[in-house]
Amino acid sequence: MPKILIIEDEAAIRRVLTKILTEESESYEVDEAEDGLEGIEKIKKEDFGLVLCDIKMPKMDGVEVLEAVRTLKPEIPVVMISGHGDLDTAVNTMRLGAFDYISKPPDLNRLLNTVRNALDRKELVVENTRLKKKVSKKYEMIGESEGISQIKEMIEKVAPTDARVLITGPNGTGKEIVAHWLHQQSDRSSGPMIEVNCAAIPSELIESELFGHVKGAFTSANKDRAGKFEAANGGTIFLDEVGDMSLSAQAKVLRALQESKVQRVGSDKDIKVDVRVITATNKDLKKEISEGKFREDLYHRLAVILIQVPALNERREDIPLLIDHFSKKIANEQGIAKKSFSAKAIKLLQEYDWTGNIRELRNVVERLIILGGTEVSEKDVKLFAAK
């Protein structure tokens, strides 16, 4: 049953609101506070689905209450209660984050509709937050080493902006995880995250993949097709292995970044796009530039922020945490009991030369879980993880 808090200094108004919400065919649980300070204390201690708050009150007015709720529990919708002279203030509170406002004396239908809509919004916000946390676990960044800690700090600073980010590092280090973290902690997190592996798409098809095409643009173009940039509108596009992109496609990406427009292959019509671009590569792009394989002007457009992901050999202190993480994940995927690793087994794995980085470590952990004993031992590591 949704619980609603009424913060109102007039007892008569509180009684009317409570009567409407509890007796007029609505099954809401209602609590009351006679001023803002009392209301905030209740909000700190209890979980409310909605707050109805008067604007003019002693001790703490409605605007101050709204600001406090937005800080303490931003998922709770706040509906302002306004007298005739408070309408301008009520409208202004919506700019500050109020869900809506109702006038005194409250109209029954208007009140109930507003309450229902606000509670529905709360459910959507909570569900969206839950889903985002679920997605975040899939791309969890495991590690406490100095290199990983610095990346986490960088993401915290950069994610809320629209700055373009170039992620570099060897294969298998988790560059795509950094890209997903950037998206999930950005203001675009509710929008799409579109991934394109530039190395996996033939050079003659990369432009169609990125920008789409119109019917008849080439032999197999049987119908109009939107590209990845259009699909990412309002969100983020992640161009993985961007160093493998053809020079022709690079020129079109440069134009898209400069003008926020794309053209489908075979068309001269501009399509406006609002996309944040994150890229990654295992190549030395400055070397590629010197060899004429990558455009220098595009590099400077993409590399506003540079994030270098360290090789696993440079962060060996994270290996025990990664082993534990992969053990839980693999056991869950395989439907088997999680296996522990002996201290000697972990120490031996920390000493290995991980040329394949985290991707290789995960494969080895999976092999040891399947083939090793009840507790993965040093002997198991020597038998099944030998280089």
C-alpha positions in Angstrom: 0.0 0.0 0.0 1.5 3.4 -1.0 2.3 5.6 1.9 1.8 9.4 1.5 3.1 12.1 3.7 1.1 15.4 4.1 3.1 18.4 5.3 0.7 21.2 6.0 0.4 23.6 8.9 -3.4 24.0 8.7 -5.1 21.1 10.5 -8.3 21.5 8.5 -6.5 21.1 5.2 -4.7 18.0 6.6 -8.0 16.5 7.6 -9.6 17.1 4.2 -6.6 15.7 2.3 -6.5 12.6 4.6 -10.2 12.0 4.2 -10.0 12.2 0.4 -7.0 9.9 0.2 -8.3 7.3 2.7 -12.1 7.3 2.1 -12.8 8.2 -1.6 -12.3 4.7 -3.0 -8.5 5.0 -2.6 -6.4 2.7 -0.5 -3.6 4.9 0.6 -1.8 5.0 4.0 -1.4 8.6 5.1 0.9 10.2 7.6 0.9 13.9 8.6 3.4 16.6 9.7 2.4 20.1 10.8 5.6 21.8 9.6 8.5 21.3 7.3 11.0 20.3 10.0 8.8 17.5 11.3 8.1 16.4 7.7 11.8 16.1 6.9 12.5 14.1 10.0 9.8 11.6 9.0 11.2 11.4 5.4 14.6 10.5 6.8 13.2 7.6 8.9 10.4 6.2 6.6 9.9 5.2 3.0 7.1 7.4 1.4 5.7 7.0 -2.1 4.7 10.6 -2.3 4.9 13.9 -0.4 2.1 16.5 -0.4 3.6 19.8 0.8 2.2 23.2 1.6 4.2 26.2 0.3 3.8 28.7 3.2 4.6 27.2 6.5 6.5 28.3 9.7 10.0 27.0 10.6 10.6 25.6 7.1 8.7 26.5 3.9 7.7 24.3 1.1 10.5 25.3 -1.2 13.1 24.4 1.4 11.3 21.1 2.0 11.4 20.4 -1.7 15.1 21.1 -1.9 15.7 18.8 1.1 13.7 15.9 -0.4 15.5 16.3 -3.7 18.8 15.9 -1.8 17.8 13.2 0.7 15.5 11.0 -1.5 15.3 12.3 -5.1 13.1 9.4 -6.1 10.2 10.6 -4.0 7.8 12.9 -6.0 6.7 16.1 -4.3 3.4 17.7 -5.0 3.0 21.3 -3.8 -0.1 22.6 -2.1 -0.7 26.3 -3.1 -3.0 29.0 -1.9 -4.3 31.6 -4.4 -1.4 33.9 -3.7 1.2 31.1 -4.0 0.6 30.2 -7.7 3.7 31.9 -9.0 5.8 30.1 -6.4 4.1 26.8 -7.1 5.0 27.1 -10.8 8.5 27.9 -9.9 8.8 24.9 -7.6 8.2 22.7 -10.7 11.3 24.1 -12.2 13.1 23.0 -9.0 11.8 19.5 -9.4 8.3 19.4 -7.9 6.0 16.8 -9.7 3.0 19.1 -9.8 0.9 21.5 -7.6 -2.7 21.5 -6.5 -4.6 24.6 -5.3 -6.6 25.1 -2.0 -9.2 24.1 -1.5 -8.3 20.8 -3.2 -10.5 19.5 -6.0 -11.2 15.8 -5.5 -10.7 14.6 -9.0 -7.6 16.8 -9.6 -6.0 15.6 -6.4 -6.6 11.9 -7.0 -5.4 12.1 -10.6 -2.2 13.9 -9.5 -1.6 11.4 -6.7 -2.0 8.4 -9.0 0.3 9.9 -11.7 2.9 10.8 -9.1 2.9 7.3 -7.6 3.1 5.7 -11.0 6.1 8.0 -11.7 7.8 6.8 -8.5 7.4 3.2 -9.5 9.0 3.9 -12.9 11.9 5.7 -11.3 12.5 2.9 -8.8 12.2 0.2 -11.5 14.6 2.1 -13.8 17.1 2.4 -10.9 16.8 -1.3 -10.2 17.4 -2.2 -13.9 20.4 0.2 -14.1 22.0 -1.5 -11.1 21.4 -4.9 -12.7 23.0 -3.7 -15.9 25.9 -2.1 -14.0 26.7 -5.5 -12.4 27.2 -7.0 -15.8 29.9 -4.4 -16.5 31.3 -4.1 -13.0 34.8 -2.8 -12.8 36.7 -5.1 -10.4 39.9 -3.9 -8.8 41.5 -1.7 -6.2 44.9 -1.1 -7.7 46.2 2.4 -8.2 45.6 2.2 -12.0 42.0 1.1 -11.7 41.3 3.6 -8.8 42.5 6.4 -11.1 40.2 5.2 -13.9 37.2 5.2 -11.5 38.0 8.7 -10.4 38.4 9.8 -14.0 35.0 8.3 -14.9 33.3 10.0 -12.0 34.5 13.4 -13.3 34.0 12.8 -17.0 30.8 10.8 -17.2 28.4 13.6 -16.4 29.8 15.6 -19.3 29.4 15.1 -23.0 33.2 15.1 -23.5 34.4 12.5 -26.1 36.6 9.8 -24.6 39.3 7.7 -26.2 40.1 4.5 -24.3 43.4 2.8 -25.0 45.0 -0.4 -23.8 45.9 -3.9 -24.9 43.3 -6.5 -26.0 41.4 -8.1 -23.2 41.9 -5.4 -20.6 38.3 -4.4 -20.3 38.1 -1.2 -22.4 34.4 -1.9 -23.1 33.7 -2.0 -19.4 35.1 1.5 -19.1 32.8 2.6 -21.9 29.8 1.1 -20.3 30.6 2.8 -17.0 30.9 6.1 -18.7 27.5 5.7 -20.2 25.8 4.3 -17.1 27.0 7.2 -15.0 26.1 9.9 -17.5 23.0 12.0 -18.0 22.4 9.8 -21.1 22.1 6.6 -19.2 18.4 6.3 -19.9 19.2 6.5 -23.7 20.7 3.8 -25.9 24.2 2.5 -25.7 25.1 1.3 -29.2 28.3 -0.7 -29.7 30.1 -1.0 -33.0 33.2 -3.2 -33.4 34.9 -1.5 -36.3 37.4 -4.4 -36.8 34.6 -6.9 -37.3 32.9 -5.1 -40.1 34.3 -5.3 -43.7 35.6 -1.9 -44.8 33.1 -1.7 -47.7 30.2 -2.1 -45.2 31.4 0.1 -42.3 29.9 3.3 -43.7 26.5 1.7 -44.2 26.7 0.2 -40.6 27.5 3.6 -39.1 25.3 5.9 -41.1 22.7 3.7 -42.8 21.7 3.6 -46.4 18.8 4.2 -48.7 17.2 1.7 -51.0 19.3 1.1 -54.1 22.5 2.6 -52.7 24.3 -0.6 -53.6 23.4 -4.1 -54.8 22.0 -5.6 -51.6 20.3 -2.4 -50.4 16.8 -3.6 -50.7 15.3 -1.0 -48.4 16.1 2.1 -46.4 18.1 1.3 -43.2 19.1 3.5 -40.3 22.7 3.5 -39.1 24.2 3.1 -35.7 24.5 6.9 -35.2 20.8 7.3 -35.7 20.1 4.3 -33.4 22.2 6.0 -30.7 20.4 9.3 -30.9 20.0 10.7 -27.3 22.5 8.2 -26.0 26.0 7.0 -26.6 27.8 5.3 -29.5 30.8 3.2 -28.6 33.2 2.7 -31.5 35.5 -0.2 -30.5 38.7 -0.8 -32.4 38.3 2.6 -34.0 41.9 2.4 -35.4 40.7 -0.2 -37.9 38.2 2.1 -39.5 38.7 3.0 -43.2 39.9 6.5 -44.1 36.6 7.1 -46.0 34.5 6.2 -42.9 36.8 8.3 -40.7 36.0 11.4 -42.9 32.3 10.8 -42.4 32.7 10.3 -38.6 34.6 13.6 -38.5 31.8 15.4 -40.2 29.2 13.8 -37.8 31.2 15.1 -34.9 31.7 18.6 -36.3 28.1 19.1 -37.4 26.1 16.6 -35.4 24.7 15.4 -38.7 24.9 12.2 -40.8 24.0 11.2 -44.3 22.9 7.7 -45.2 24.9 6.1 -48.0 23.3 7.0 -51.3 21.5 10.1 -49.9 22.3 13.8 -49.7 19.8 14.4 -46.9 21.2 15.5 -43.6 19.9 13.7 -40.5 20.4 15.5 -37.1 21.9 13.3 -34.4 22.6 14.0 -30.7 25.1 11.4 -29.8 28.0 11.1 -27.3 31.0 9.3 -28.9 33.3 7.0 -26.9 36.0 5.2 -28.8 38.6 2.5 -28.0 41.6 1.0 -29.6 44.6 -1.2 -28.9 46.6 0.5 -31.6 49.0 3.4 -31.2 47.0 6.0 -33.1 49.8 8.5 -33.3 51.9 5.9 -35.1 48.9 5.2 -37.4 48.7 8.9 -38.1 52.4 9.1 -39.1 51.8 6.2 -41.4 48.8 7.8 -43.0 46.4 5.2 -41.7 44.4 7.5 -39.3 43.3 11.1 -39.6 45.0 13.5 -37.2 42.0 15.9 -37.2 39.8 13.0 -36.2 42.2 11.9 -33.5 42.0 15.3 -31.9 38.2 15.3 -32.0 38.0 11.9 -30.4 40.8 12.2 -27.8 39.4 15.0 -25.7 39.8 12.8 -22.7 42.3 9.9 -22.8 41.9 6.8 -20.5 44.6 4.2 -20.6 43.5 0.8 -19.2 46.5 -1.0 -17.7 47.5 -4.6 -18.7 46.7 -7.3 -16.1 50.5 -7.7 -15.5 50.5 -4.1 -14.3 47.8 -4.7 -11.7 48.6 -8.1 -10.2 47.2 -7.1 -6.8 43.7 -7.2 -8.4 44.0 -10.8 -9.5 42.5 -12.3 -6.2 39.5 -10.0 -6.5 39.1 -10.9 -10.2 39.3 -14.6 -9.4 36.6 -14.4 -6.8 34.4 -12.3 -9.1 34.8 -14.7 -12.0 34.3 -17.8 -9.7 30.9 -16.5 -8.6 29.9 -15.5 -12.1 30.9 -18.7 -13.7 29.3 -20.9 -11.0 26.1 -19.0 -11.5 26.2 -19.4 -15.3 27.1 -23.1 -15.1 24.6 -23.8 -12.3 27.3 -25.3 -10.1 28.6 -24.5 -6.6 31.2 -21.8 -6.3 34.7 -23.1 -5.8 37.3 -21.5 -3.6 40.9 -21.1 -4.6 43.7 -22.0 -2.2 46.2 -19.2 -1.2 49.0 -21.0 -3.1 46.8 -21.4 -6.2 46.1 -17.6 -6.2 49.7 -16.8 -5.6 50.8 -18.9 -8.5 48.2 -17.3 -10.8 49.5 -13.9 -9.7 52.9 -14.8 -10.9 51.8 -15.8 -14.4 52.5 -13.7 -17.5 49.0 -12.7 -18.6 49.5 -11.8 -22.3 45.7 -12.2 -22.9 44.9 -10.0 -19.8 41.6 -10.2 -18.0 40.0 -12.2 -20.9 42.6 -14.9 -20.5 42.3 -14.9 -16.7 38.6 -15.5 -17.0 39.1 -18.5 -19.3 41.6 -20.0 -17.0 39.4 -19.6 -14.0 36.5 -21.2 -15.8 38.8 -24.1 -16.8 39.9 -24.6 -13.2 36.4 -24.5 -11.8 35.3 -27.2 -14.3 38.4 -29.4 -14.0 39.8 -28.7 -10.6 39.0 -30.2 -7.2 36.5 -29.0 -4.6 39.0 -26.4 -3.7 41.2 -25.3 -6.6 44.8 -26.1 -5.5 48.3 -25.2 -6.6 48.4 -28.6 -8.3 45.2 -27.9 -10.3 46.8 -24.6 -11.5 49.9 -26.4 -12.7 47.9 -29.1 -14.4 45.1 -27.1 -16.1 46.4 -23.5 -16.3 49.9 -24.3 -17.6 51.3 -21.9 -20.1 
